[in-house]
């Protein structure tokens, strides 16, 4: 393990070697012009910490970096399509590891309606299940590896969710 290992959510050395080849080079820092780029591994550890624990951004431990910096990377990487490229690459690696071709030839789609606690305009009502909230549509390949996830209001027909996928 790395000497920087502090939390169970931290990425260890072997996965980090693979992951850093997919992430963009350290050429940008959300702190402003003239600032040195942040340690991307710490940024990833901060993202994984929030993802696993479900804590609020402001509660990220200081050792992982300032919450606003970590969140800035999350927003920028989402906007620039970095997350989509990372997930696509990881899926292809997993398929090759299991002896399959990198691109799937078939998949399976399902959806699930979920009640939501917040009341805003993103919610709908699933008339069949009598659930007011959101619906998640997931497309997986034949190995069960997630290809696409789309979240819509619960009133969206599963067939329309498939169109969005």
DSSP file (Angstrom, degrees, kcal/mol; ACC not computed):
  #  RESIDUE AA STRUCTURE BP1 BP2  ACC     N-H-->O    O-->H-N    N-H-->O    O-->H-N    TCO  KAPPA ALPHA  PHI   PSI    X-CA   Y-CA   Z-CA
    1    1 A X              0   0    0      0, 0.0    11,-0.1     0, 0.0     2,-0.1   0.000 360.0 360.0 360.0 157.3    0.0    0.0    0.0
    2    2 A X    >   -     0   0    0      9,-0.1     3,-1.4     1,-0.1    10,-0.0  -0.342 360.0-124.3 -72.4 153.3    1.0    3.6   -0.5
    3    3 A X  T 3  S+     0   0    0      1,-0.3    -1,-0.1    -2,-0.1     0, 0.0   0.710 112.6  62.5 -68.2 -19.3    2.5    5.7    2.3
    4    4 A X  T 3  S+     0   0    0      2,-0.0     2,-0.3     0, 0.0    -1,-0.3   0.462  74.0 124.4 -84.2  -1.1   -0.3    8.1    1.6
    5    5 A X    <   +     0   0    0     -3,-1.4     3,-0.1     1,-0.2     7,-0.0  -0.434  18.5 142.9 -66.3 122.9   -3.0    5.5    2.5
    6    6 A X        +     0   0    0      1,-0.3     2,-0.3    -2,-0.3    -1,-0.2   0.619  56.5  39.6-128.6 -34.5   -5.2    6.9    5.2
    7    7 A X  S >  S-     0   0    0      1,-0.1     3,-1.8     4,-0.0    -1,-0.3  -0.865  76.3-117.9-124.2 153.1   -8.8    5.8    4.7
    8    8 A X  T 3  S+     0   0    0     -2,-0.3    -1,-0.1     1,-0.3    -3,-0.0   0.740 115.4  58.6 -60.0 -21.1  -10.3    2.5    3.6
    9    9 A X  T 3  S+     0   0    0      2,-0.1    -1,-0.3    36,-0.0    39,-0.1   0.579  80.1 114.2 -85.3  -9.5  -11.7    4.4    0.6
   10   10 A X  S <  S-     0   0    0     -3,-1.8     2,-0.3     1,-0.1    32,-0.1  -0.320  75.2-112.1 -64.3 143.1   -8.3    5.5   -0.7
   11   11 A X        -     0   0    0     30,-0.3    -9,-0.1     1,-0.1    -1,-0.1  -0.607  33.3-135.2 -76.8 131.9   -7.2    4.0   -4.0
   12   12 A X     >  -     0   0    0     -2,-0.3     4,-2.0   -11,-0.1     5,-0.2  -0.268  27.1 -94.3 -84.1 174.4   -4.3    1.6   -3.6
   13   13 A X  H  > S+     0   0    0      1,-0.2     4,-2.1     2,-0.2     5,-0.2   0.887 116.7  50.7 -61.3 -46.9   -1.2    1.5   -5.7
   14   14 A X  H  > S+     0   0    0      1,-0.2     4,-1.3     2,-0.2    -1,-0.2   0.949 115.0  41.1 -62.8 -51.0   -2.1   -1.1   -8.3
   15   15 A X  H  > S+     0   0    0      1,-0.2     4,-2.9     2,-0.2    -1,-0.2   0.861 112.0  58.4 -63.6 -31.4   -5.5    0.4   -9.2
   16   16 A X  H  X S+     0   0    0     -4,-2.0     4,-2.9     1,-0.2     5,-0.2   0.895  99.6  56.8 -65.0 -38.3   -4.0    3.8   -9.2
   17   17 A X  H  X S+     0   0    0     -4,-2.1     4,-0.6     1,-0.2    -1,-0.2   0.908 113.6  40.3 -58.3 -41.7   -1.5    2.8  -11.8
   18   18 A X  H >< S+     0   0    0     -4,-1.3     3,-0.6    -5,-0.2     4,-0.4   0.925 116.3  49.7 -70.9 -45.2   -4.4    1.9  -14.1
   19   19 A X  H >X S+     0   0    0     -4,-2.9     3,-1.6     1,-0.2     4,-1.6   0.880 103.3  57.5 -66.0 -40.4   -6.6    4.8  -13.2
   20   20 A X  H 3< S+     0   0    0     -4,-2.9    -1,-0.2     1,-0.3    -2,-0.2   0.755  98.0  62.3 -68.1 -20.4   -4.0    7.6  -13.7
   21   21 A X  T << S+     0   0    0     -3,-0.6    -1,-0.3    -4,-0.6    -2,-0.2   0.704 109.4  42.2 -73.0 -17.0   -3.4    6.5  -17.3
   22   22 A X  T <4 S+     0   0    0     -3,-1.6    -2,-0.2    -4,-0.4    -1,-0.2   0.736  99.4  84.2 -98.0 -28.5   -7.1    7.3  -18.0
   23   23 A X  S  < S-     0   0    0     -4,-1.6     3,-0.1     1,-0.1    17,-0.0  -0.383  89.5 -97.5 -75.7 153.7   -7.3   10.6  -16.0
   24   24 A X        -     0   0    0      1,-0.1    -1,-0.1    -2,-0.1    -2,-0.1  -0.286  46.3 -94.7 -66.8 156.5   -6.3   13.9  -17.6
   25   25 A X        -     0   0    0      1,-0.1     2,-2.1    -4,-0.1     3,-0.2  -0.273  46.3 -93.2 -66.9 159.3   -2.8   15.2  -16.8
   26   26 A X  S    S+     0   0    0      1,-0.2    11,-0.2    -3,-0.1    -1,-0.1  -0.510  81.3 125.7 -77.4  80.9   -2.5   17.7  -14.0
   27   27 A X        +     0   0    0     -2,-2.1     2,-0.4     1,-0.1    -1,-0.2   0.339  59.9  54.3-117.9   4.3   -2.8   20.9  -16.1
   28   28 A X        -     0   0    0     -3,-0.2    10,-0.5    10,-0.1     2,-0.4  -0.994  51.6-171.8-143.5 144.0   -5.6   22.6  -14.3
   29   29 A X    >   -     0   0    0     -2,-0.4     3,-1.3     8,-0.2     6,-0.2  -0.991  19.9-147.2-135.5 129.3   -6.4   23.8  -10.8
   30   30 A X  T 3  S+     0   0    0     -2,-0.4     3,-0.1     1,-0.3    -1,-0.1   0.562  88.2  82.8 -71.8  -5.3   -9.8   25.1   -9.8
   31   31 A X  T 3  S-     0   0    0      1,-0.3    -1,-0.3     5,-0.1     2,-0.2   0.647 106.6 -93.6 -75.1 -13.5   -8.1   27.5   -7.3
   32   32 A X    X   -     0   0    0     -3,-1.3     3,-1.4     3,-0.1    -1,-0.3  -0.529  56.6 -38.1 124.5 169.3   -7.4   30.0  -10.0
   33   33 A X  T 3  S+     0   0    0      1,-0.2     3,-0.1    -2,-0.2    -5,-0.0  -0.308 119.9  27.3 -65.5 146.9   -4.6   31.0  -12.3
   34   34 A X  T 3  S+     0   0    0      1,-0.3     2,-0.3    -5,-0.0    -1,-0.2   0.326  90.6 121.2  87.0  -8.5   -1.0   30.8  -11.1
   35   35 A X    <   -     0   0    0     -3,-1.4    -1,-0.3    -6,-0.2     2,-0.1  -0.662  68.9-110.8 -88.7 144.4   -1.8   28.0   -8.6
   36   36 A X        -     0   0    0     -2,-0.3    -5,-0.1     1,-0.1    -9,-0.1  -0.447  42.0 -98.0 -68.8 144.8    0.1   24.7   -8.8
   37   37 A X        -     0   0    0    -11,-0.2    -8,-0.2    -2,-0.1    -1,-0.1  -0.281  42.9-111.7 -61.4 150.9   -2.1   21.8   -9.9
   38   38 A X        -     0   0    0    -10,-0.5     2,-0.7     1,-0.1   -10,-0.1  -0.360  35.7 -88.8 -80.2 161.9   -3.4   19.6   -7.1
   39   39 A X     >  -     0   0    0      1,-0.2     4,-1.9    -2,-0.1     3,-0.5  -0.638  37.2-154.4 -71.4 111.1   -2.3   16.0   -6.4
   40   40 A X  H  > S+     0   0    0     -2,-0.7     4,-2.8     1,-0.2     5,-0.2   0.822  90.6  58.9 -63.0 -32.6   -4.8   14.1   -8.6
   41   41 A X  H  > S+     0   0    0      2,-0.2     4,-2.5     1,-0.2   -30,-0.3   0.908 106.3  47.9 -64.5 -39.9   -4.5   11.0   -6.4
   42   42 A X  H  > S+     0   0    0     -3,-0.5     4,-2.3     2,-0.2    -1,-0.2   0.892 110.8  52.3 -64.5 -38.4   -5.7   13.0   -3.4
   43   43 A X  H  X S+     0   0    0     -4,-1.9     4,-2.3     2,-0.2    -2,-0.2   0.944 110.6  46.8 -61.7 -47.9   -8.5   14.4   -5.4
   44   44 A X  H  X S+     0   0    0     -4,-2.8     4,-2.8     1,-0.2     5,-0.2   0.902 110.6  52.9 -61.7 -41.4   -9.6   10.9   -6.5
   45   45 A X  H  X S+     0   0    0     -4,-2.5     4,-2.0     1,-0.2    -1,-0.2   0.892 109.2  49.8 -61.1 -38.8   -9.4    9.8   -2.8
   46   46 A X  H  X S+     0   0    0     -4,-2.3     4,-2.1    18,-0.3    -2,-0.2   0.902 111.3  48.3 -64.8 -41.4  -11.6   12.7   -1.8
   47   47 A X  H  X S+     0   0    0     -4,-2.3     4,-2.6     1,-0.2    -2,-0.2   0.925 112.3  48.5 -64.7 -44.9  -14.2   11.8   -4.5
   48   48 A X  H  X S+     0   0    0     -4,-2.8     4,-2.5     1,-0.2     5,-0.3   0.861 108.8  54.8 -64.3 -34.9  -14.1    8.1   -3.5
   49   49 A X  H  X S+     0   0    0     -4,-2.0     4,-2.7    -5,-0.2     5,-0.4   0.943 111.6  42.8 -62.8 -48.3  -14.6    9.1    0.2
   50   50 A X  H  X S+     0   0    0     -4,-2.1     4,-2.3     1,-0.2    -2,-0.2   0.911 114.6  51.5 -64.6 -41.9  -17.7   11.1   -0.6
   51   51 A X  H  < S+     0   0    0     -4,-2.6    -2,-0.2    -5,-0.2    -1,-0.2   0.908 117.2  37.8 -62.2 -43.2  -19.0    8.4   -2.9
   52   52 A X  H  < S+     0   0    0     -4,-2.5    -2,-0.2    -5,-0.2    -1,-0.2   0.910 125.3  35.4 -76.9 -43.7  -18.6    5.7   -0.3
   53   53 A X  H  < S-     0   0    0     -4,-2.7    -3,-0.2    -5,-0.3    -2,-0.2   0.754  91.5-138.6 -85.7 -24.2  -19.6    7.5    2.9
   54   54 A X     <  +     0   0    0     -4,-2.3    -4,-0.1    -5,-0.4    -3,-0.1   0.669  47.9 154.4  75.0  15.4  -22.3    9.7    1.4
   55   55 A X        -     0   0    0     -6,-0.4    -1,-0.2    -5,-0.2     2,-0.1  -0.231  50.9 -93.0 -73.4 166.1  -21.1   12.7    3.4
   56   56 A X    >   -     0   0    0      1,-0.1     3,-1.9     3,-0.0     4,-0.1  -0.450  35.2-113.8 -74.3 153.0  -21.6   16.3    2.4
   57   57 A X  G >  S+     0   0    0      1,-0.3     3,-1.7     2,-0.2    -1,-0.1   0.881 116.1  58.2 -57.0 -39.8  -18.8   17.9    0.4
   58   58 A X  G 3  S+     0   0    0      1,-0.3    -1,-0.3     9,-0.1     9,-0.1   0.634  99.9  60.1 -67.8 -12.0  -18.0   20.3    3.3
   59   59 A X  G <  S+     0   0    0     -3,-1.9    -1,-0.3     8,-0.1     2,-0.2   0.291  71.0 126.8 -99.5   9.6  -17.3   17.3    5.6
   60   60 A X  S <  S-     0   0    0     -3,-1.7     7,-0.2    -4,-0.1     5,-0.1  -0.490  73.6-101.2 -64.9 132.3  -14.5   15.8    3.5
   61   61 A X    >   -     0   0    0     -2,-0.2     3,-1.7     1,-0.1     4,-0.3  -0.260  24.5-124.8 -57.0 141.2  -11.5   15.3    5.8
   62   62 A X  G >  S+     0   0    0      1,-0.3     3,-1.6     2,-0.2    -1,-0.1   0.782 106.3  68.7 -59.1 -30.0   -8.8   18.0    5.4
   63   63 A X  G 3  S+     0   0    0      1,-0.3    -1,-0.3     2,-0.0     3,-0.1   0.760  97.2  54.1 -63.1 -22.5   -6.1   15.4    4.7
   64   64 A X  G <  S-     0   0    0     -3,-1.7   -18,-0.3     1,-0.3    -1,-0.3   0.541 123.4 -95.4 -87.8  -7.0   -7.9   14.6    1.4
   65   65 A X    <   -     0   0    0     -3,-1.6    -1,-0.3    -4,-0.3     2,-0.2  -0.480  58.1 -40.3 116.3 171.3   -7.8   18.3    0.3
   66   66 A X    >>  -     0   0    0     -2,-0.2     4,-2.2     1,-0.1     3,-0.6  -0.526  52.1-131.1 -72.3 134.7  -10.1   21.2    0.5
   67   67 A X  H 3> S+     0   0    0      1,-0.3     4,-2.7    -2,-0.2     5,-0.2   0.854 105.7  54.5 -56.4 -38.4  -13.7   20.2   -0.3
   68   68 A X  H 3> S+     0   0    0      2,-0.2     4,-1.9     1,-0.2    -1,-0.3   0.857 108.0  49.4 -68.5 -34.3  -14.2   23.0   -2.8
   69   69 A X  H <> S+     0   0    0     -3,-0.6     4,-1.9     2,-0.2    -1,-0.2   0.936 112.5  47.1 -67.1 -46.7  -11.1   21.9   -4.8
   70   70 A X  H  X S+     0   0    0     -4,-2.2     4,-2.0     1,-0.2    -2,-0.2   0.933 113.7  47.8 -60.8 -46.2  -12.2   18.3   -4.9
   71   71 A X  H  X S+     0   0    0     -4,-2.7     4,-2.6     1,-0.2    -1,-0.2   0.857 106.8  58.3 -64.0 -35.0  -15.8   19.3   -5.9
   72   72 A X  H  X S+     0   0    0     -4,-1.9     4,-2.4    -5,-0.2    -1,-0.2   0.902 106.8  47.7 -60.8 -41.1  -14.3   21.7   -8.6
   73   73 A X  H  X S+     0   0    0     -4,-1.9     4,-3.1     2,-0.2     5,-0.3   0.914 109.8  53.0 -64.8 -42.8  -12.5   18.7  -10.1
   74   74 A X  H  X S+     0   0    0     -4,-2.0     4,-2.1     1,-0.2    -2,-0.2   0.946 112.2  44.7 -57.6 -49.0  -15.7   16.6  -10.0
   75   75 A X  H  X S+     0   0    0     -4,-2.6     4,-2.6     2,-0.2    -1,-0.2   0.922 115.8  46.2 -62.5 -45.1  -17.7   19.3  -11.8
   76   76 A X  H  X S+     0   0    0     -4,-2.4     4,-2.6     1,-0.2     6,-0.2   0.929 112.8  48.9 -66.3 -44.3  -15.0   20.0  -14.4
   77   77 A X  H  <>S+     0   0    0     -4,-3.1     5,-2.1     2,-0.2     6,-0.9   0.863 112.5  49.1 -65.0 -34.3  -14.4   16.3  -15.1
   78   78 A X  H ><5S+     0   0    0     -4,-2.1     3,-1.0    -5,-0.3    -2,-0.2   0.939 113.3  46.4 -67.2 -46.3  -18.2   15.7  -15.5
   79   79 A X  H 3<5S+     0   0    0     -4,-2.6    -2,-0.2     1,-0.2    -1,-0.2   0.876 114.2  47.9 -62.9 -38.4  -18.5   18.7  -17.9
   80   80 A X  T 3<5S-     0   0    0     -4,-2.6    -1,-0.2    -5,-0.2    -2,-0.2   0.454 114.0-114.7 -85.2  -0.5  -15.4   17.6  -19.9
   81   81 A X  T <>5S+     0   0    0     -3,-1.0     4,-2.0    -4,-0.4    -3,-0.2   0.638  74.2 133.7  79.8  13.9  -16.6   14.0  -20.2
   82   82 A X  H  ><S+     0   0    0     -5,-2.1     4,-2.8    -6,-0.2     5,-0.2   0.924  70.9  51.6 -63.2 -44.6  -13.7   12.6  -18.2
   83   83 A X  H  > S+     0   0    0     -6,-0.9     4,-2.7     1,-0.2     5,-0.2   0.903 108.9  50.6 -60.7 -41.4  -16.1   10.4  -16.1
   84   84 A X  H  > S+     0   0    0      1,-0.2     4,-2.3     2,-0.2    -1,-0.2   0.918 112.5  46.7 -62.8 -42.9  -17.7    8.9  -19.2
   85   85 A X  H  X S+     0   0    0     -4,-2.0     4,-2.5     2,-0.2    -2,-0.2   0.900 112.3  50.5 -65.5 -40.9  -14.2    8.1  -20.7
   86   86 A X  H  X S+     0   0    0     -4,-2.8     4,-2.7     2,-0.2     5,-0.2   0.947 112.9  45.5 -62.3 -48.2  -13.0    6.6  -17.4
   87   87 A X  H  X S+     0   0    0     -4,-2.7     4,-2.3     1,-0.2    -2,-0.2   0.895 113.2  50.1 -64.0 -40.3  -16.1    4.3  -17.1
   88   88 A X  H  X S+     0   0    0     -4,-2.3     4,-2.2    -5,-0.2    -1,-0.2   0.924 113.1  46.3 -63.0 -45.2  -15.9    3.3  -20.7
   89   89 A X  H  X S+     0   0    0     -4,-2.5     4,-2.5     2,-0.2    -2,-0.2   0.920 112.7  49.2 -64.6 -44.7  -12.2    2.4  -20.4
   90   90 A X  H  X S+     0   0    0     -4,-2.7     4,-2.4     1,-0.2    -1,-0.2   0.890 110.7  51.2 -62.8 -39.2  -12.8    0.5  -17.1
   91   91 A X  H  X S+     0   0    0     -4,-2.3     4,-2.3    -5,-0.2    -1,-0.2   0.926 110.9  47.9 -63.7 -43.9  -15.7   -1.5  -18.6
   92   92 A X  H  X S+     0   0    0     -4,-2.2     4,-2.4     1,-0.2    -2,-0.2   0.904 111.4  50.3 -64.0 -41.1  -13.5   -2.4  -21.7
   93   93 A X  H  X S+     0   0    0     -4,-2.5     4,-2.6     2,-0.2    -1,-0.2   0.914 110.4  50.1 -61.9 -43.0  -10.6   -3.5  -19.4
   94   94 A X  H  X S+     0   0    0     -4,-2.4     4,-1.7     1,-0.2    -2,-0.2   0.915 110.5  49.4 -62.8 -42.9  -13.0   -5.6  -17.3
   95   95 A X  H  <>S+     0   0    0     -4,-2.3     5,-3.0     2,-0.2    -1,-0.2   0.921 112.5  47.2 -63.9 -43.5  -14.4   -7.3  -20.4
   96   96 A X  H ><5S+     0   0    0     -4,-2.4     3,-2.0     1,-0.2    -2,-0.2   0.916 108.9  55.2 -62.3 -42.4  -10.9   -8.1  -21.8
   97   97 A X  H 3<5S+     0   0    0     -4,-2.6    -1,-0.2     1,-0.3    -2,-0.2   0.853 107.6  49.8 -58.5 -35.6   -9.9   -9.4  -18.4
   98   98 A X  T 3<5S-     0   0    0     -4,-1.7    -1,-0.3    -5,-0.2    -2,-0.2   0.310 125.4-102.9 -88.0   8.6  -12.8  -11.8  -18.5
   99   99 A X  T < 5S+     0   0    0     -3,-2.0    -3,-0.2     1,-0.3     2,-0.2   0.701  81.2 123.6  82.5  20.3  -11.9  -13.0  -22.0
  100  100 A X      < -     0   0    0     -5,-3.0    -1,-0.3    -6,-0.2     2,-0.1  -0.630  69.8 -90.3-107.4 167.6  -14.5  -11.0  -23.9
  101  101 A X        -     0   0    0     -2,-0.2    -1,-0.1     2,-0.1     4,-0.1  -0.452  40.6-115.7 -70.1 151.7  -14.3   -8.5  -26.7
  102  102 A X  S    S+     0   0    0     -2,-0.1     2,-0.5    -7,-0.1    -7,-0.2   0.841 100.8  56.4 -61.6 -33.6  -14.1   -4.9  -25.4
  103  103 A X  S    S-     0   0    0     -8,-0.1    -2,-0.1   -11,-0.0     2,-0.1  -0.868  86.2-129.3-104.2 129.6  -17.4   -3.9  -26.9
  104  104 A X        -     0   0    0     -2,-0.5     3,-0.1     1,-0.1    -2,-0.1  -0.370   8.6-158.6 -72.6 153.4  -20.6   -5.8  -25.9
  105  105 A X  S    S+     0   0    0      1,-0.2     2,-0.3    -4,-0.1    -1,-0.1   0.510  76.6  26.0-105.8 -10.0  -22.9   -7.1  -28.6
  106  106 A X        +     0   0    0      2,-0.0    36,-0.7     0, 0.0     2,-0.3  -0.976  63.2 176.1-148.8 160.1  -26.0   -7.4  -26.3
  107  107 A X  E     -A  141   0A   0     -2,-0.3     2,-0.4    34,-0.2    34,-0.2  -0.932  21.9-127.2-154.7 176.9  -27.3   -5.9  -23.2
  108  108 A X  E     -A  140   0A   0     32,-2.7    32,-2.7    -2,-0.3     2,-0.4  -0.999  17.8-158.8-137.0 137.3  -30.2   -5.8  -20.8
  109  109 A X  E     +A  139   0A   0     -2,-0.4     2,-0.3    30,-0.2    30,-0.2  -0.922  15.9 163.7-120.1 141.5  -32.2   -2.8  -19.6
  110  110 A X  E     -A  138   0A   0     28,-2.0    28,-2.8    -2,-0.4     2,-0.3  -0.958  16.9-152.2-146.4 163.4  -34.4   -2.4  -16.5
  111  111 A X  E     -A  137   0A   0     -2,-0.3     2,-0.4    26,-0.2    26,-0.2  -0.962   3.4-164.1-138.6 157.5  -35.9    0.5  -14.5
  112  112 A X  E     -A  136   0A   0     24,-1.9    24,-2.5    -2,-0.3     2,-0.4  -0.994  15.8-136.5-143.6 132.5  -36.9    1.0  -11.0
  113  113 A X  E     -A  135   0A   0     -2,-0.4     2,-0.4    22,-0.2    22,-0.2  -0.722  22.9-167.0 -89.4 139.6  -39.1    3.7   -9.4
  114  114 A X  E     -A  134   0A   0     20,-3.4    20,-2.2    -2,-0.4     2,-0.2  -0.988  20.4-124.6-130.8 133.5  -37.9    5.3   -6.2
  115  115 A X  E     -A  133   0A   0     -2,-0.4     2,-0.4    18,-0.2    18,-0.2  -0.498  30.0-148.1 -69.2 144.4  -39.7    7.5   -3.7
  116  116 A X        -     0   0    0     16,-1.1    16,-0.1    -2,-0.2    -1,-0.0  -0.893  16.7-152.7-118.0 150.1  -37.9   10.8   -3.1
  117  117 A X  S    S+     0   0    0     -2,-0.4     2,-0.2     2,-0.0    -1,-0.1   0.794  78.1  74.5 -86.7 -31.4  -37.8   12.9    0.0
  118  118 A X  S    S-     0   0    0      1,-0.0     2,-0.7     0, 0.0    -2,-0.1  -0.574  72.3-143.6 -85.9 147.7  -37.2   16.2   -1.7
  119  119 A X        +     0   0    0     -2,-0.2     2,-0.2     3,-0.0    -2,-0.0  -0.908  45.5 122.9-112.9 104.3  -40.1   17.9   -3.5
  120  120 A X  S >  S-     0   0    0     -2,-0.7     3,-1.0     0, 0.0     0, 0.0  -0.783  75.3 -80.1-143.6-169.7  -39.0   19.7   -6.7
  121  121 A X  T 3  S+     0   0    0      1,-0.2    32,-0.1    -2,-0.2    -2,-0.0   0.557 111.4  77.2 -78.4  -5.6  -39.8   19.7  -10.4
  122  122 A X  T 3  S+     0   0    0     30,-0.0     2,-0.3     2,-0.0    -1,-0.2   0.433  80.3  88.9 -82.0   1.9  -37.7   16.6  -11.1
  123  123 A X    <   +     0   0    0     -3,-1.0     2,-0.3    30,-0.2    11,-0.2  -0.660  48.2 169.7-103.1 157.2  -40.2   14.2   -9.7
  124  124 A X  E     -B  133   0A   0      9,-2.3     9,-2.8    -2,-0.3     2,-0.5  -0.820  34.3 -99.1-145.8-175.1  -43.2   12.5  -11.3
  125  125 A X  E     -B  132   0A   0     -2,-0.3     2,-1.0     7,-0.2     7,-0.2  -0.966  17.5-143.9-121.9 123.8  -45.7    9.8  -10.5
  126  126 A X  E  >> -B  131   0A   0      5,-3.2     4,-1.7    -2,-0.5     5,-1.2  -0.752  15.5-162.5 -81.6 105.4  -45.3    6.2  -11.7
  127  127 A X  T  45S+     0   0    0     -2,-1.0    -1,-0.2     1,-0.2    28,-0.1   0.782  83.6  52.6 -63.9 -29.5  -49.0    5.4  -12.3
  128  128 A X  T  45S+     0   0    0      1,-0.2    -1,-0.2    -3,-0.1    -2,-0.0   0.886 122.0  27.9 -75.2 -38.4  -48.5    1.6  -12.4
  129  129 A X  T  45S-     0   0    0     -3,-0.2    -2,-0.2     2,-0.1    -1,-0.2   0.470  99.7-127.3-103.0  -2.9  -46.6    1.4   -9.0
  130  130 A X  T  <5 +     0   0    0     -4,-1.7     2,-0.5     1,-0.2    -3,-0.2   0.893  59.2 145.1  57.6  42.6  -48.2    4.5   -7.4
  131  131 A X  E   < - B   0 126A   0     -5,-1.2    -5,-3.2    23,-0.1     2,-0.6  -0.953  39.4-155.4-115.8 127.5  -44.8    5.9   -6.6
  132  132 A X  E     + B   0 125A   0     -2,-0.5   -16,-1.1    -7,-0.2     2,-0.3  -0.898  61.4  52.9-100.3 118.5  -44.1    9.6   -6.6
  133  133 A X  E    S-AB 115 124A   0     -9,-2.8    21,-2.5    -2,-0.6    -9,-2.3  -0.881  89.1 -30.2 164.7-131.4  -40.4   10.3   -7.2
  134  134 A X  E     -AC 114 153A   0    -20,-2.2   -20,-3.4    19,-0.3     2,-0.4  -0.769  39.2-141.6-122.3 165.4  -37.7    9.4   -9.7
  135  135 A X  E     -AC 113 152A   0     17,-3.0    17,-3.0    -2,-0.3     2,-0.5  -0.997   9.2-152.0-130.2 133.0  -37.0    6.4  -12.0
  136  136 A X  E     -AC 112 151A   0    -24,-2.5   -24,-1.9    -2,-0.4     2,-0.5  -0.909   7.0-162.2-106.4 132.0  -33.5    5.0  -12.7
  137  137 A X  E     -AC 111 150A   0     13,-3.3    13,-2.6    -2,-0.5     2,-0.4  -0.945   9.9-171.1-111.6 128.1  -32.9    3.2  -16.0
  138  138 A X  E     -AC 110 149A   0    -28,-2.8   -28,-2.0    -2,-0.5     2,-0.5  -0.979  11.5-163.9-127.2 133.6  -29.9    1.0  -16.2
  139  139 A X  E     +AC 109 148A   0      9,-2.6     8,-3.3    -2,-0.4     9,-1.6  -0.974  16.6 179.3-113.9 123.0  -28.4   -0.8  -19.2
  140  140 A X  E     -AC 108 146A   0    -32,-2.7   -32,-2.7    -2,-0.5     6,-0.2  -0.864  24.3-121.9-120.4 156.0  -25.9   -3.6  -18.5
  141  141 A X  E >   -A  107   0A   0      4,-2.2     3,-1.8    -2,-0.3   -34,-0.2  -0.215  47.4 -83.6 -83.2-175.5  -23.9   -5.9  -20.8
  142  142 A X  T 3  S+     0   0    0    -36,-0.7   -35,-0.1     1,-0.3    -1,-0.1   0.653 130.7  55.4 -68.1 -14.3  -24.2   -9.7  -20.7
  143  143 A X  T 3  S-     0   0    0      2,-0.1    -1,-0.3     0, 0.0     3,-0.1   0.520 119.2-109.3 -90.6  -7.4  -21.6   -9.8  -17.9
  144  144 A X    <   +     0   0    0     -3,-1.8     2,-0.4     1,-0.3    -2,-0.1   0.543  69.3 147.0  89.5   7.7  -23.7   -7.4  -15.8
  145  145 A X        -     0   0    0      1,-0.1    -4,-2.2   -54,-0.1    -1,-0.3  -0.659  54.9-111.7 -80.4 128.8  -21.3   -4.5  -16.2
  146  146 A X  E     +C  140   0A   0     -2,-0.4    -6,-0.3    -6,-0.2     3,-0.1  -0.369  38.8 172.1 -64.5 131.1  -23.1   -1.2  -16.2
  147  147 A X  E     +     0   0A   0     -8,-3.3     2,-0.3     1,-0.4    -7,-0.2   0.786  66.0   1.7-102.6 -45.7  -23.0    0.6  -19.6
  148  148 A X  E     -C  139   0A   0     -9,-1.6    -9,-2.6     2,-0.0     2,-0.4  -0.999  53.0-165.8-147.6 143.4  -25.4    3.5  -19.0
  149  149 A X  E     -C  138   0A   0     -2,-0.3     2,-0.4   -11,-0.2   -11,-0.2  -1.000  10.7-178.9-128.9 130.7  -27.5    4.9  -16.1
  150  150 A X  E     -C  137   0A   0    -13,-2.6   -13,-3.3    -2,-0.4     2,-0.5  -0.998  11.3-157.1-129.2 132.9  -30.2    7.5  -16.7
  151  151 A X  E     +C  136   0A   0     -2,-0.4     2,-0.2   -15,-0.2   -15,-0.2  -0.946  22.9 161.8-111.3 127.3  -32.3    9.1  -14.0
  152  152 A X  E     -C  135   0A   0    -17,-3.0   -17,-3.0    -2,-0.5   -28,-0.1  -0.734  47.5 -74.2-128.5 177.7  -35.7   10.5  -15.0
  153  153 A X  E >   -C  134   0A   0    -19,-0.3     3,-2.0    -2,-0.2   -19,-0.3  -0.464  50.3-109.9 -71.9 155.8  -38.9   11.5  -13.2
  154  154 A X  T 3  S+     0   0    0    -21,-2.5   -20,-0.2   -30,-0.3    -1,-0.1   0.702 113.6  67.3 -63.7 -19.9  -41.0    8.5  -12.1
  155  155 A X  T 3  S+     0   0    0    -22,-0.3    -1,-0.3   -29,-0.1     2,-0.3   0.583  74.5 109.6 -77.4  -8.7  -43.6    9.3  -14.7
  156  156 A X  S <  S-     0   0    0     -3,-2.0     2,-0.1     1,-0.1    -4,-0.1  -0.515  74.8-119.8 -72.0 129.7  -41.3    8.5  -17.6
  157  157 A X    >>  -     0   0    0     -2,-0.3     4,-2.0     1,-0.1     3,-0.6  -0.409  18.4-122.8 -66.2 143.2  -42.2    5.3  -19.4
  158  158 A X  H 3> S+     0   0    0      1,-0.3     4,-1.8     2,-0.2    -1,-0.1   0.843 113.2  57.2 -57.3 -35.0  -39.5    2.6  -19.4
  159  159 A X  H 3> S+     0   0    0      1,-0.2     4,-1.3     2,-0.2    -1,-0.3   0.871 106.8  48.2 -66.6 -35.0  -39.5    2.6  -23.2
  160  160 A X  H <> S+     0   0    0     -3,-0.6     4,-1.7     2,-0.2    -2,-0.2   0.855 107.4  55.8 -71.7 -34.7  -38.8    6.4  -23.2
  161  161 A X  H  X S+     0   0    0     -4,-2.0     4,-1.5     1,-0.2    -2,-0.2   0.876 104.1  54.6 -61.6 -36.9  -36.0    5.8  -20.7
  162  162 A X  H  < S+     0   0    0     -4,-1.8    -1,-0.2     1,-0.2    -2,-0.2   0.878 103.7  54.7 -63.5 -38.7  -34.5    3.4  -23.1
  163  163 A X  H  < S+     0   0    0     -4,-1.3    -1,-0.2     1,-0.2    -2,-0.2   0.895 107.2  50.7 -61.9 -39.6  -34.5    6.0  -25.9
  164  164 A X  H  <        0   0    0     -4,-1.7    -1,-0.2     1,-0.3    -2,-0.2   0.820 360.0 360.0 -68.4 -29.7  -32.5    8.3  -23.5
  165  165 A X     <        0   0    0     -4,-1.5    -1,-0.3    -5,-0.1    -2,-0.2   0.514 360.0 360.0 -65.5 360.0  -30.0    5.5  -22.9
